[in-house]
């Protein structure tokens, strides 16, 4: 009986650790998800990338909507420097119909997204990362096939008003990485809506 209880405890502990997702310094696993153009995209497809700005976001959340223009700006600024934005919608459209694949296509067209917008249909990728909010940012650096988590958190320090931002966490982190330096700030609390999941 003790062995069974111990085994159950260990399994629960492993599950809990997995549920917490990545920490700064961890190596991330690549994934393949459907883009709004119908193609399946993996990080390995970006041969010349130095890293990635993986952002879990969606169509309906006011926080995500408030950051859309800034996400486009980050992609335009850093894609050519080797750090493209990869946006992922982790929400279950059965819970939020506006976050359907068709809704993603429409939103991307309306806003002129310059980056891939992928659908985490099985809701596995966001769980692997440990994302809890939309938007939730993970900056990865690429070294051969290794994808190292360098920063986790929010985009900047004022979601309400872009003109009043005084600290651009994501841009600061990427700038440091481009100079082969560790970001001064590697973790901030993600501000946004909770990810909508059945499980």
Secondary structure, DSSP 8 states (H G I E B T S, - for coil): -HHHHHHHHHHHHHHHHHHH---TT-B----EEEETTS-EEEGGG-TT-SEEEEEEE-SS-HHHHHHHHHHHHHHHHHGGGTEEEEEEE---TTT-GGGSHHHHHHHHHHHT--SEEEE-TTS-HHHHHT--EESEEEEEEEETTEEEEEEEE-SSS-SS-GGG----HHHHHHHHHHTT---S--B----SEE-----
